């Protein structure tokens, strides 16, 4: 389940929901084109008043050329998003193949969990022992990973749905900030999986032994780093956080 939610590819668009909502007859592109028509009427109104108001306005041929490009991009927004996902997935798979050739094992969460000392163990669990404490941190870390990357998976879908409106915002300078913010956030959400693959390669390259205490602590530390991967990318290139703890803290501060 973790591998599916973390390593996102273009298959995320291959369901009936996306096929129907991006339908060119009654889907999101039609709504975006309708809003675009409102911007065109607004531009025509400003153009008529510009000789009297004295305000500078974009030349008609420039506006029409930009309008044509935006209309094409709005109607092909699913295709554009699909290609972005495919390029990101291509980089991810290339890194996984490189890691597999270096570490001689599969670079995935499934392999990471199967190699854990805390999976399928017959030892009695005692939360007050040091080993029990490590196992509790491990379990909590995996649950945090699952929820954080499930949120990321949903957020990627939401930002893909917003793509026609993000492209639409390029029609004026005053609204173009929305496209820049949308693109930066979407790329940061996608880049997380490349960062995760690098962390997994480093972990498998260390060849940690599950019986060694240092190896167990290093293993759990890596789980903690993986839960914070989105926060690190957010600090680096911007975007939104899908970290459970950060979102709870922000929600708590809003309720005060």
Secondary structure, DSSP 8 states (H G I E B T S, - for coil): -HHHHHS--GGGG-SHHHHHHT-TTTSHHHHHHHHHHHHHHHHHHHHHHHHHH------HHHHHHHHHHHHHHHHTHHHHHHHHHHHHHHHHHHHHHHHHHHHSS--SHHHHHHT-TTSS--S---TTSHHHHHHHHHHHHHHHHHHHHHHHHHHHHHHHHTHHHHHHGGGSTTTHHHHHHHHHHHHHHHHHHHHHHHHHHHHHHTT--TTSHHHHHHHHHHHHHHHTHHHHHHHHH------HHHHHHHHHHHH-
